Amino acid sequence: MDVTWRTKAACHGLDPQIFYPETDEEAEAAKAVCDVCPVQTLCLEYALARREKEGVWGGCTEKERRRIIRQRRRTA
């Protein structure tokens, strides 16, 4: 999978720790970065394809990504 999109990500160069919050409530700082990211969709699709278990990817927490995967399975 091509990951060259990462260099265009709004999080590029930021402290990665903000993208690995301990609770969903602490994820707001990461989600704020994702909200203005030009490659948010690519990031989310990458995380979904890789079944990333931790962190905020494409503006979604682990719980939100699991929900997206379940919804996609139901509609497939």
C-alpha positions as CSV (number, residue, x, y, z in Angstrom):
1,M,0.0,0.0,0.0
2,D,1.3,3.4,-1.0
3,V,1.9,5.6,2.1
4,T,3.4,8.7,0.5
5,W,0.3,10.5,1.6
6,R,1.8,10.6,5.1
7,T,4.2,13.4,4.2
8,K,1.1,15.6,3.5
9,A,-0.6,14.8,6.7
10,A,-1.4,17.5,9.2
11,C,0.2,15.4,12.0
12,H,3.5,15.0,10.1
13,G,6.1,16.2,12.6
14,L,3.8,16.5,15.6
15,D,4.3,14.5,18.8
16,P,2.8,11.1,18.1
17,Q,1.7,10.7,21.7
18,I,-1.3,12.9,21.2
19,F,-2.6,10.3,18.7
20,Y,-2.5,7.6,21.3
21,P,-4.8,8.9,24.1
22,E,-5.6,6.7,27.1
23,T,-9.4,7.4,26.7
24,D,-11.7,8.4,23.9
25,E,-12.4,11.7,25.8
26,E,-8.7,12.5,25.6
27,A,-8.8,12.1,21.8
28,E,-10.2,15.5,21.0
29,A,-6.7,17.1,20.5
30,A,-5.8,14.5,17.9
31,K,-9.2,14.7,16.2
32,A,-8.8,18.5,15.9
33,V,-5.6,17.9,13.9
34,C,-7.4,15.3,11.7
35,D,-10.3,17.7,11.1
36,V,-8.0,20.0,9.0
37,C,-5.9,17.3,7.4
38,P,-5.9,17.0,3.6
39,V,-5.3,13.3,3.7
40,Q,-7.7,12.3,6.5
41,T,-9.7,9.9,4.3
42,L,-6.5,8.1,3.1
43,C,-5.3,7.8,6.7
44,L,-8.6,6.3,7.9
45,E,-8.7,3.8,5.0
46,Y,-5.1,2.8,5.8
47,A,-6.0,2.2,9.4
48,L,-9.1,0.2,8.5
49,A,-7.2,-1.9,6.0
50,R,-4.5,-2.6,8.6
51,R,-7.0,-3.1,11.4
52,E,-5.0,-0.7,13.6
53,K,-6.0,-1.5,17.1
54,E,-4.7,1.7,18.8
55,G,-4.6,5.4,18.4
56,V,-6.5,8.0,16.4
57,W,-6.3,7.5,12.6
58,G,-8.2,9.6,10.1
59,G,-10.1,11.3,12.9
60,C,-11.4,8.1,14.4
61,T,-10.7,6.3,17.6
62,E,-10.3,2.5,17.9
63,K,-14.0,2.2,18.9
64,E,-15.1,4.3,16.0
65,R,-13.1,2.3,13.5
66,R,-14.6,-0.9,14.8
67,R,-18.0,0.6,14.3
68,I,-17.1,1.5,10.7
69,I,-15.9,-2.0,10.0
70,R,-19.1,-3.5,11.4
71,Q,-21.2,-1.2,9.3
72,R,-19.3,-2.0,6.2
73,R,-19.7,-5.8,6.8
74,R,-23.5,-5.4,7.2
75,T,-23.8,-3.5,4.0
76,A,-21.5,-5.7,2.0
